[in-house]
Amino acid sequence: MGTEDFGLPALKRLARQGNEVAGVVSTPPRQRGRGLRLADSPVAAWARETGCGPVLTPERLNDPAFLSELRARDADLFVVAAFRILPPDVFAMPRLGTVNIHASLLPRYRGPAPIQRAIEAGETETGVTIFKIDRGIDTGGIILSKATAIGEEETTPELYARLRELGADALAEAVSLLERGKATCHPQDERHATKAPKLLKEEAVLDFEEHARVLYNRVRAFKPFPGTYTMLNGRRLGVEWAHPLESPGGRQPGTVCGISGDSFDIQCGRSVLRVLEVKPEGRKRMDAGAYLRGARLETGTVLG
């Protein structure tokens, strides 16, 4: 059960290792791309192209016809990767239960945006967790976890690509344990639980009252959505890449406090953010040097 391509490596691994895929459940076709044509989700598209089991795309997961079809599949195990919240009638159906591939080291970062929130918080380690789904949100018993370091400059798309592969490795190991009756579920320690709420467009604007490293982590975390930006002369200026400096500066937060040939510096709270790539409103992404050659940006300009 999945929608986005996060679950594709796991599905491919299950099929390649000889497991019988009794069915694939995904979301109904949605309008995608510039032409807004109806198209399957990445998971459903791959399953149809390869003939990897029948594809079910219910509008409602509690629809009686869908539940009947799901029971007819007679699956031993349900696997969920980046899908919807399942009702009890669904996750309690298979003999071995339902497991989820979650992109964090639970109980930390429960919720829909664990990768982004971990980078935003400046974490240096994350991972994937395979757990049994219960009535809570990412609260079920843990079968196993696999950890990995977060690179100093790693962005959400880069970490996402690594975790989807790590998730496939972890799932293959968990399925083997379940098949052999050797899987044990360890309860999550609620004392260490944190949340990873979905990203909002309102979070994209940079508040220069904050420390530059906080803003740098947001630039890394909020790619590709919701992005990060500031305002200049009433127009949006996307900040596509930047580095924090330990220099305390000394100007009003949001003030351009330095300009060089390939970057410009913005005063933040007790620190400075060096901007290296931007996306002016209505234009393509470009390095700061190219932007500065055509923009009238001066030291002392206040952004925001």
C-alpha positions in Angstrom: 0.0 0.0 0.0 1.7 3.2 -1.2 1.4 6.3 -3.3 4.7 8.2 -3.7 7.9 6.6 -5.0 9.3 6.2 -1.5 7.8 2.8 -1.4 8.9 1.6 -4.8 12.3 0.1 -3.8 10.5 -1.9 -1.1 7.8 -3.2 -3.5 10.4 -4.1 -6.1 12.5 -5.9 -3.5 9.5 -7.9 -2.3 8.7 -9.0 -5.9 12.3 -9.7 -6.8 12.8 -12.0 -3.8 10.0 -14.3 -4.8 7.2 -13.1 -2.6 3.8 -13.4 -4.1 2.4 -9.8 -4.3 -1.3 -10.5 -3.8 -2.2 -6.9 -4.7 -1.2 -3.3 -4.7 -3.3 -0.6 -3.1 -2.8 3.1 -4.1 -4.7 6.3 -4.5 -7.0 6.9 -7.5 -5.5 8.6 -10.6 -4.9 12.4 -10.1 -4.2 15.3 -12.3 -0.4 15.6 -12.7 2.1 17.6 -14.7 1.7 20.8 -16.6 -1.1 19.3 -18.8 -3.0 18.2 -15.6 -3.7 14.9 -17.2 -5.0 12.0 -15.1 -2.2 9.7 -14.1 -1.6 6.9 -11.7 0.6 7.3 -8.7 4.2 6.1 -9.1 3.4 2.9 -7.1 0.3 2.1 -9.2 2.0 3.0 -12.5 4.9 0.6 -11.8 2.6 -2.2 -10.6 0.5 -1.9 -13.8 3.5 -1.8 -16.1 5.1 -4.9 -14.6 1.9 -6.8 -13.9 2.9 -7.0 -10.2 -0.5 -8.1 -8.8 -3.9 -6.4 -9.2 -4.0 -2.7 -8.5 -6.8 -1.3 -6.3 -7.4 2.4 -6.1 -10.3 3.0 -3.7 -11.6 6.5 -3.0 -12.5 5.4 0.5 -10.6 2.8 2.5 -13.8 1.8 4.4 -15.8 1.2 1.3 -17.5 -2.3 1.6 -16.6 -3.2 -2.0 -13.0 -2.4 -1.4 -12.9 -4.3 1.9 -14.4 -7.3 0.2 -11.9 -7.3 -2.6 -9.1 -6.9 -0.1 -10.2 -10.0 1.8 -10.4 -11.9 -1.4 -6.7 -11.2 -1.9 -6.1 -13.3 1.2 -2.7 -11.7 1.9 -0.5 -12.9 4.8 0.9 -9.4 5.4 0.1 -5.8 4.4 3.1 -3.4 3.9 2.5 0.3 4.0 4.9 3.0 2.7 3.9 6.6 2.4 0.2 5.9 2.2 -3.0 7.0 4.1 -4.1 6.3 7.6 -5.7 2.8 7.6 -8.9 2.0 9.4 -8.8 -1.0 11.9 -10.9 -3.1 9.5 -8.0 -2.9 7.1 -4.8 -3.1 9.2 -6.2 -6.0 11.3 -7.1 -8.1 8.3 -3.9 -10.1 7.4 -2.6 -13.1 9.4 0.7 -11.4 10.1 -0.7 -7.9 10.6 0.3 -4.7 8.8 3.7 -3.2 8.9 4.8 0.4 8.0 8.1 1.7 6.7 8.6 5.0 8.5 11.4 7.4 7.6 12.7 8.1 11.1 14.0 6.4 14.2 10.7 6.0 16.1 9.3 7.3 18.4 11.1 10.4 17.2 9.4 12.3 14.3 6.0 10.6 14.2 3.9 12.1 11.4 3.9 12.9 7.7 7.2 14.9 7.4 9.9 13.0 9.3 12.7 13.6 6.8 12.1 17.4 6.5 11.6 17.9 10.3 14.8 16.0 11.2 16.9 18.2 8.8 15.1 21.3 10.0 15.9 20.5 13.6 19.6 20.0 12.7 19.7 16.3 13.5 22.9 14.5 12.6 21.3 11.0 12.5 18.0 9.5 11.4 17.0 6.2 9.8 14.0 4.0 9.1 11.7 2.0 11.3 9.6 -1.1 10.5 6.7 -1.2 12.9 3.3 -2.9 13.3 0.4 -0.5 12.6 -2.1 0.1 15.4 -4.8 2.7 16.1 -2.3 5.5 16.8 -0.2 7.6 14.4 3.1 5.8 14.1 2.8 4.4 17.6 2.9 0.6 17.0 5.4 -1.9 18.2 8.9 -1.7 16.5 10.2 -4.8 14.7 13.5 -3.2 13.7 15.2 0.1 12.9 18.2 1.0 10.8 20.1 4.3 11.5 22.1 6.5 9.1 24.0 9.8 9.5 22.6 13.0 8.0 25.2 14.9 5.9 26.2 18.4 7.0 24.9 19.8 3.7 22.3 17.0 2.9 18.9 18.2 1.6 15.5 16.5 1.8 15.6 15.1 -1.8 19.1 13.6 -1.1 18.2 12.0 2.2 14.8 10.9 0.8 16.6 8.9 -1.9 18.9 7.2 0.6 16.1 6.4 3.1 13.9 4.8 0.5 16.7 2.3 -0.2 17.4 1.8 3.4 13.7 1.2 4.0 13.7 -1.6 1.4 16.6 -3.2 3.2 14.9 -3.0 6.5 11.6 -4.3 5.1 13.3 -7.4 3.5 14.9 -8.2 6.9 11.6 -7.7 8.7 9.6 -9.9 6.3 12.2 -12.7 6.7 11.7 -12.5 10.5 7.9 -12.5 10.2 8.0 -15.5 7.8 10.2 -17.5 10.2 8.1 -16.5 13.3 11.1 -14.8 14.8 9.9 -11.2 14.7 9.4 -9.4 18.1 7.7 -6.1 18.5 9.1 -3.7 21.1 6.9 -1.0 22.5 7.9 2.6 21.8 9.2 4.7 24.6 6.8 7.6 24.9 9.3 9.6 26.8 11.2 10.2 23.6 8.3 10.7 21.2 8.3 13.8 19.0 6.1 14.9 16.1 6.7 15.6 12.4 3.7 17.7 11.3 3.1 18.3 7.6 4.8 21.3 6.0 2.8 24.5 5.4 3.4 27.2 2.8 3.5 29.8 5.6 6.7 28.2 6.8 8.7 29.2 3.7 9.3 32.8 4.6 12.7 33.3 6.4 12.6 35.2 9.7 16.0 36.8 10.0 15.5 37.4 13.7 16.5 33.7 14.0 20.0 32.3 14.0 21.6 31.7 10.6 22.1 28.0 11.2 18.4 27.6 11.9 17.6 29.3 8.6 20.3 27.2 6.8 18.6 24.0 8.1 15.3 25.2 6.7 16.8 25.9 3.3 18.0 22.3 3.3 14.8 20.8 4.7 12.2 22.7 2.7 13.4 21.5 -0.7 11.4 21.2 -2.9 8.3 22.2 -0.8 7.6 24.8 0.5 10.9 26.3 -0.4 12.4 29.3 1.4 12.2 32.9 0.5 12.4 36.5 1.6 10.9 39.7 0.1 12.7 42.4 -1.8 10.9 45.5 -3.1 7.6 43.7 -2.8 8.7 40.7 -4.8 9.6 37.2 -3.7 13.2 36.3 -3.7 13.7 32.5 -3.2 16.8 31.5 -1.2 17.9 28.3 -2.9 21.2 27.8 -1.2 23.1 29.5 1.6 25.7 28.9 4.4 25.7 30.1 8.0 28.6 32.2 9.2 29.6 32.6 12.8 30.3 36.3 12.3 28.0 38.2 14.8 27.4 41.0 12.3 25.9 43.9 14.1 23.1 45.3 11.9 19.4 45.1 12.0 18.2 41.5 11.2 17.3 41.3 7.5 19.9 43.8 6.4 22.3 43.1 3.6 25.6 43.4 5.4 28.1 42.3 2.7 28.3 41.7 -1.0 31.0 39.9 -3.0 31.3 38.6 -6.6 29.4 35.4 -6.0 27.4 35.9 -2.8 25.7 38.3 -0.4 25.4 38.3 3.3 22.2 38.9 5.4 22.3 39.8 9.0 20.4 37.3 11.2 20.0 37.0 15.0 23.6 37.1 16.3 24.9 35.6 13.0 25.1 36.0 9.3 23.6 34.0 6.4 25.6 33.9 3.2 23.3 33.5 0.2 24.8 31.5 -2.7 21.8 30.7 -5.0 18.5 32.5 -5.5 15.3 32.3 -7.5 13.9 35.7 -8.3 10.1 35.8 -8.6 9.1 34.7 -12.2 12.6 33.7 -13.1 14.8 30.5 -13.0 17.1 29.5 -10.2 20.5 31.1 -10.5 23.8 31.5 -8.5 24.0 34.7 -6.5 26.8 36.1 -8.7 24.5 36.0 -11.8 21.7 37.6 -9.8 24.0 40.4 -8.4 25.2 41.3 -11.9 21.6 42.2 -12.9 20.1 43.3 -9.6 20.5 46.7 -7.8 21.3 45.2 -4.4 23.3 47.3 -2.1 24.8 47.0 1.4 22.2 48.3 3.8 19.2 47.0 1.9 16.7 45.5 4.3 14.9 42.3 3.2 11.8 40.7 4.5 
